[in-house]
């Protein structure tokens, strides 16, 4: 039987080693490798892993790589759940018992540590943005103000304000920087375009 291999991409050594210890106890049959940077993962054989536990910072910087492997990824967060809508995440600030429960629940929900692709979990329909809201979101992340967005999309200022209100209500994110992070994490914009 082939042993599944798991990659932990986390610059913080203590976080990486702590997670590795927990995973080794939970999944003794798995081979777990830690990488302090994305570059070190790429120097290895990046596509051989059944699962990736990746720091939010690394995920943001290399979104295109991880979006292609989304069903295999769990983002290590420090408690920013609204920014990670639709993306499996693990809050590293939780006590060990809760971390273990979360990892086990994630496995039960379809993120089995296998080499077989797992379909992405369906997103909650109340969080789905309309195509026009996505257009507005993209322009907001580029730094355009409401008036500029209205001119660019040939819609009224009131309509732009309405779209922005809907985006904020659906996502629960009020700041432009939070919206930019959400847009990058969900593939609406490239990180270098924000």
NORWO-V564522 format. One line per field, one symbol per residue. ss: DSSP state (~ for helix, > for strand, _ for the rest). A space follows every 10 residues. Layout:
ss: ???
This chain:
ss: ____>>>>>_ __~~~~~~~~ ~~~~~~____ >>>>>__~~~ ~~~__~~~__ >>>>>~~~~~ ~_~~~~~__~ ~~>>>>>___ ~~~~____>> >____~~~~~ ~~~~~~~~__ __________ ____~~~___ ~~~~~~~~~~ ~____~~~~~ ~~~___~~~~ ~~~~~~~~~~ ~____~~~~~ ~~~~~_____ ~~~_
